[in-house]
């Protein structure tokens, strides 16, 4: 396999920063997979880089676009750029940014679900016993059946920690994300308007809701939780592989002072004797 130079992503799209995607979902993961199973793990990561990581950078870029639009709109309302009272005391509102923001929010939910769906089909953390696509965007009945089947086979119980992550992700993120995406595609869901009031000379802004959260809180929540969910599945999968392959000598740790910009990744696999500044995540 031809291994691409990841530096191009840093220069072209600025995804190689501490807040970006490449260190988190390729460089970090490649290190873990290499330690866990060697060349096959590395090959899987490069395939993931080529075919899937652009899904993550798309979500990252859309999220950054939303933050920029949101900040511009809120600041513009307060500064008089997008909102003012006429001489007669009537409100004058320029909702052009709000309209564009609605399009960005729709794109965010569509691409966020797509990124998780494509990840589940990527084969990055699949083996002959555990296939992640059987556990994410499936109904509860099929999920429980597939989960029970995996845990019942030889060595199946070692995946129990992964199912704990899947359980949490399905309840906290995937069910809501699927509903919002479905509402957009089949029921023409639209984000409501911002409500702007002037009370005692002070501007008050009420954001529309999505999934029982204000707009920005909702977008922040799904961005953070979706990426944390995927990252947790990947790192614990490779951590489990390293632990069992090494007979318990290698452990998955979380670094307390991680800094992606300095190549100090959040998750590492080290011999059990190394623990300074690290929190052990897999136990015998």
Residue pairs with C-beta under 8 A, 6 or more apart in sequence:
1 43
1 46
1 47
3 46
4 46
4 49
4 50
6 16
6 22
6 26
6 27
6 49
7 16
9 15
9 16
9 22
9 53
9 57
10 16
10 17
10 20
10 22
13 57
13 61
14 20
15 21
15 22
15 57
15 60
16 22
16 23
17 260
17 261
18 259
18 260
18 261
20 57
20 60
20 260
21 53
21 56
21 57
21 60
22 53
22 57
23 260
23 261
23 263
23 265
24 227
24 231
24 260
24 266
25 48
25 53
25 56
25 230
25 231
25 234
26 45
26 48
26 49
26 53
27 263
27 265
28 235
28 260
28 265
28 266
28 267
29 45
29 48
29 124
29 234
29 235
29 238
30 41
30 42
30 45
30 46
31 265
31 268
31 269
32 41
32 234
32 235
32 238
32 239
32 242
32 252
32 267
32 268
32 269
33 41
33 42
33 44
33 45
33 238
34 41
34 42
34 45
35 41
35 238
35 242
35 250
35 269
36 238
36 239
36 241
36 242
36 245
36 269
37 238
37 241
37 245
41 238
41 241
44 123
44 124
45 124
47 122
47 123
47 124
48 122
48 124
51 118
51 122
52 115
52 118
52 119
52 122
52 124
55 111
55 114
55 115
55 118
55 119
56 115
56 227
58 111
58 115
59 108
59 111
59 112
59 115
59 223
59 226
59 227
62 104
62 107
62 108
62 111
63 108
63 219
63 223
65 104
66 101
66 104
66 105
66 108
66 219
69 97
69 100
69 101
69 104
70 101
70 215
70 216
72 97
73 82
73 97
73 98
73 101
73 194
74 205
75 81
76 82
76 83
76 94
76 97
77 83
77 194
77 196
77 203
77 205
78 203
81 94
82 93
82 94
82 95
82 97
83 91
83 92
83 93
83 94
83 196
83 203
84 91
84 92
85 91
85 92
85 198
86 92
91 196
91 198
93 196
95 193
95 194
98 193
98 194
101 191
102 190
102 191
105 191
105 210
105 215
105 219
106 184
106 191
108 219
108 222
108 223
109 177
109 180
109 181
109 184
109 222
110 181
110 184
112 177
112 222
112 223
112 226
113 177
113 178
113 181
115 226
115 230
116 136
116 137
116 174
116 177
116 226
116 229
116 230
117 136
117 137
119 132
119 230
120 132
120 133
120 136
120 137
121 133
124 234
125 132
125 233
125 234
125 237
125 238
126 132
126 133
129 150
129 153
129 155
129 156
129 159
130 150
130 159
130 162
130 237
132 166
132 233
134 142
134 143
134 146
134 150
135 143
135 146
135 147
135 163
135 166
135 170
136 166
136 169
136 170
136 174
137 174
137 178
138 146
143 166
143 170
147 163
147 166
150 156
150 159
150 163
151 157
151 159
151 160
151 163
158 240
158 244
159 240
161 236
161 240
161 282
162 233
162 236
162 237
162 240
165 229
165 232
165 233
165 236
166 233
168 229
169 225
169 229
169 233
172 225
172 229
173 222
173 225
173 226
173 229
174 229
176 211
176 222
177 222
177 226
179 211
180 189
180 210
180 211
183 189
191 208
191 210
191 215
192 208
192 209
193 208
194 205
194 206
194 207
194 208
195 205
195 206
196 203
196 204
196 205
196 206
197 203
197 204
197 206
198 204
207 214
207 215
207 216
208 214
208 215
209 215
209 218
210 218
210 219
211 218
213 221
231 266
231 267
235 252
235 267
236 252
236 281
236 282
238 252
238 269
239 251
239 252
239 267
239 269
239 281
239 282
240 252
240 282
242 250
242 251
242 252
242 269
243 250
243 251
243 252
243 282
248 272
248 284
249 271
249 272
250 269
250 270
250 271
250 272
251 269
251 270
251 271
251 272
251 280
251 281
251 282
252 267
252 268
252 269
252 280
252 281
252 282
253 267
253 268
253 269
253 270
253 274
253 275
253 278
253 279
253 280
253 281
254 266
254 267
254 278
254 279
254 281
255 264
255 265
255 266
255 267
255 268
255 277
255 278
256 277
256 278
256 279
257 264
257 277
258 264
258 265
258 266
260 266
267 281
268 278
270 278
272 280
